[in-house]
């Protein structure tokens, strides 16, 4: 019985997280909203099982642990990878938080082109890292 209740609560919170992300995109109503929407779509394409969350007042995406967040600032949309320092980045996408021991980020500015193929590869690598460390059973 408890599992049913928690699943309902989990389902409701997942729906509300998606709604909060939708609202954030709409409230921005400029290039930042478009960029956040595009990044969100790429995350979902790279990992159809991704879970959208609303953490720390910002969009977040998880799969067996946090993959990334999508923060919006005046001049930047920042995609922070929770375990970015442990990921290979052959395309050199990471351009922010490079000194961090764990996280790495990509700052997208107005007019930036997104290397979709490389970003999807990075997202899939983050998922693979999470799932390789997920508890079994």
Secondary structure, DSSP 4 states (H G I P E B T S, - for coil): -HHHHHHHHHHHHHHHHHHHHHHHHHHH-SHHHHHHHHHHHHHHHH-TT-EEEEETTEEEEESSSEEEEEEE-SS-EEEEETTGGGS--TT----BSTT-SS-EEEEE-TTPPP-HHHHHHHHHHHHHHHHHHSPP-
